[in-house]
Amino acid sequence: MAIATIAIHGGAGAIARASMDADKELLYRQALLQIVASGQALLAAGGSALDVVTEAVRQLEECPLFNAGIGSVFTHDGTHELDACVMDGRTREAGAVAGLSRVRNPVLAARAVLENSPHVLFIGSGAESFAAENGLEMVENSFFSTPERRAQLEHAISTQQMLLDHDGTSPGEPLDPNRKFGTVGAVALDMAGHLAAATSTGGMTNKQVGRVGDSPIPGAGCYASNSVAVSCTGTGEVFMRTLAAYDVAAMMDYSGLTLQQASDKVIHENIPALGGSGGLIAVDAAGNVVLPFNSEGMYRGYGAAGELPVVAIYREEH
């Protein structure tokens, strides 16, 4: 029987120790702990990897601390465009959505595509119509707005920047908001030995309307096979150009690299070679977990069913 395991991430970036607020850091750690523990409980009860990653990412979307769902960043036009992908390693079926503006939980829309459509990726109004037809909750675009994200947009526009997540207008963040990638994700191995991955994002502050990154692209920001499940966070364009998530699986399958070796090569060699930054989480069929990143920190957590969950933010933490 496989060692049922879950890992999650909530974005990667640079550490802002000088202005760190201990209370804010605690909020991040508590959120990560709660979501990992919830996933562990689902796995221990016999839940499928696909159900576990979907629910973990849904919970991350519901937490305004992270750039996905509620609390998503703003586009240049002051709107929200959300992306997500879910992939089942058992069948290598995938479902993805991009450019959503009214679906409360993009990861549920991606799951609906996987289960109820012969297609893989829906965008914009077509994706929203599909989500509505499948009974998903629809909201006004303003539902995703928070005062902190609005302030970040205003600052980004005033300084003519497109930011990877926040811009420093919310002091005390454990990771420097000016140099942080805002994506969430989950990977899991269930007791039946099946793997799955899910990734979701609100994109980049002040991004051009219509821009899509790696998160909803199977093989780029999200991938699962019967060997490994991967979810990425980082410089989206570079992760797309390198097919980062699939590259981990390919090196394991074709070159015989271990999960650790393949993940390290992607994050510490291939991504930086093209000027990219970020990290990934992955779990293999044996239950091994890796969480490499080439930035100074990454919101992350993991745990096998029945064990104590582990969460971390900074590089020196395990």
N, C-alpha and C positions, 0 to 999 in steps of 0.2 A: 504494500500500500504506500502511495506517495505521501511525502511529508507536506501536508496542506499548508501553504504559505501565501501571505499577501505582502506587497510593498506599495507605498504611495509616494507621490511627490507633489509639492505645491509651488514649484519654481526655484530657480537658481540665480545667484548673483553675488555681488560684492558685500562684504561685511561692513556695517556702519557702527562699530563699537563706540565711537566717540559720543554719539547721541542716543545710544541704545536705551530704551525704556524697559526696565525689567518686567513691568506689568504687561506690556505689549508682547514681549517675548514669551511670557507665560501663556498668553492667549493662543499664540501660534502652537506652542507645545501641547497645550490641552486639546486643541482642535485636532492635531495630528494623532495624538494618543487615542482620542475617542473614535476616530474613523478607522484606525488600524484595529483597535479592539473590536469594533463592530464587524469588520471583515473577518477577523479571526473567529468570532462567534458563529458567523454564517458558515464558514468553512468547517468548523467543528461539528455543525449540525448537518453536514453533508451537502451544503450548497455548492452549486457549480461555479467554476472559475468565472464563467461569463456573467452570472448573476452577481458575484462578489465584486468584480471590477466595475460593473455598471452601478451598483449601489454605492460603492466607495466614491466614485467620481460624482454621482448625484449629490452626495453629502458635501463634497468639496465645492460643488456649484452653489450649494445653499449657504455656504459660509462666506461672508463679505470680506474676510481677510485675504481671500485668494482671487486672482483675476480669471474668473470663470463664472458664468451665471450671474447671480447677485454680486454686485461689486465689480462687474466687468469694466474695463477701461473704455474711454470714449474715442470715437473716430474724430477726424478733423471737423466734420460737420456736426459734432455734438450728438451723435447717435451711437448705438451699440451694434456690433456685428459679431456673432458668436459661432464657433466652429467646434466639432467633436468627431471622434472616430471610436468605434468598438470593433475588435477583431477576435474571432474564436479560433484558437490554435488547433483544435480538434479537426475542424473542417476547412480552415483558412478562409471561411466566409467573413466578410467585413461589411460594415455599414458606416456611412459618414455623411455629415452635413456641414455646410459652410454658409456664412453670411446670414445666419438667422437673426431676426430682430424681435420676434414675438413668442418664441417657444421657451417656456420657463426653464426646462432642463434639456439642453442640447444633447447630452449623452443618451437620454431616453429616445430622442428622435433618431440618433444614430443606431441605437439598438432596434428600433422599429424598422429602419431600412434593412438592417441585417436579416431580420426575421420575416418581413412582410413584402419584400421587393426583390425582383431579380437583378436590380441595379446595385451599385456600390455607393455612389456619391450623388447627393442632391444639393442644390444650392438655392439661396434666396427664396423668392416667393414659392417656387416649386417645392422646396423642402418644407416650407411652412404649411402649404396646403396638404402635403403628405402627412405631416405631423398631426394636423388638425383632424384629418380623415381617420387617423389611428387613435384618436381620443386623447391626445396629449394636451396638457394645460397650456392655454395661450394667455399672454399678458401684454400690457402696453410696453412699448420700448423703454419708457421711463422707469419701469419696475426694476431694471438692472442698475439704475443710477444711485450713486452715493455722493454726499458732499465732498468726500476726500478725492474721489475720482474726478469730479467736476473741477476741483481746484488744480488737480494735476493737468487737466486739459488746458485750462486757462494759462497756466505757467508754460506749458509746452508751446502753445500758440504764441505767447509773448516772446519766447526765446527762439522761436522758429525751429523747434526740435521735434523729432518723432522718437518717442521713448519706448523702451522695451517693457517698462511697467510704470511705476510711479516716478515722480521727479524730485522727491525730497520735501514736498510740501506737507507731508505727514511725518513729523519728527519722531524718533524713537523706534523706528522699524529695525528689526534685527539684521535684515539685509538692506543695503543702500538702495533706496527706491529709484535712484537715477541710473543704477546699473544692475537691473534685475529683470529676469525673464519670467513673465507671468503666464504659466501654463500649469495645469494640474493633470495628474494621471495615476493609474493603478495597474498593477500586474498581479496575477494570482495563479497558483497551482492548486487544484482541488484534490480530494482524496481518491478520485478515480484516475488521477494522473493527467488530467486535461489542463491546458494553459489558456489564458486569455489576457487581453490588454485593452485599456481604454485611455483616451486622452481628450482634454477639453480646454478651451481657452477663450478669453475675450479679446485677444489680439494685442495690438500695440497702441499706446496712448498717442493720439493725434495722427494715426495712420490714415492713409488715403482710403476713401470709401471703396470697397471692393477688393482690397488686398486680402489674400489668403496665405497663411503660413503653412508650416509642416504638420500642425496638429491633426487636421482632418485627412491627411494623405497617408493611406496604408503604405507601409514601407519606409516612410520618412519620419513622422513623429509617433507612429504607432504600428506595432507589428506583433503577430503571434503565430507560431507554428507548433508542431508537436515536439519541438526541441527547446523553444525559448519564447518568452513574452517580454516585450520591450515598450516602454513609454518614455518619450524624450521631452526635454525643455531646453530652449536655447535660441540661438540665432536662426530663426525659421528658414530663411533662404538657404543657408549653408546646410542645414539638416536635410532639406529637400534635394539639394544638388549632390549630396553624398549618399542619399537613401540610407541615412544613419541607422534607423531601427532595423531594417532588413539586413544591413551590412553585418550587424552582430550575428544574426542567424546564419548568414551565408558563410562567414568565416568559421563558425562552429561546424556547419554541415560539410563544407567543401575542403577546409584546411585543417580540420581537427583541433582547432583552438578551443580552449576552455572558455566558459562564460566570462571569467575574469579577464583572460587574455584578449578576447574579442572586444569586450566592452572598453577596456583600457585603450586598445588601438584606435577605436572609433573616437573616443572622447579626448584622449591625450595626444593623438597623432593626426588623424584624418580631419577632424573638425578644426583644430587650430591651424592646420596647414592652409586652410582657405579663409582664415581670419575669423572663424566662428568661436563661440563660447557657449557653455551650458553644461548639461549633464543628462543622465538617463537612469532609469531603474529597470532592472530585469530579473527574471527568475527562470531557471531551467527545469527540465523534467525531473531532476534529482532533488529539487527544492533548494538549490543554491541561489543566493540572492546577492546582487551587486548594485551599488548606488554610486557610480563614479561621476565626478564633475570636475571641470577645469576652471571654474570660478572659485571664489573664496568660500561660498556657502551654498547650501541647497536645503530647502525645507523637505524633510523626508522622514519616513517611518516604515517599519517592517515588523513581521512577527509570524512565527509558525502557530498553527492552531494549538491551543493549550499552553502556550508559553507567554511570558510577559512581553508586551509590545515594547519596541525600542523606537525612539524618535530623536532627531538631531537636526541641527541647523548649520553648525560650523565645521570646518575642515577637520579639526583635531578630534572631533567626536566620531565614535564608531557607529 
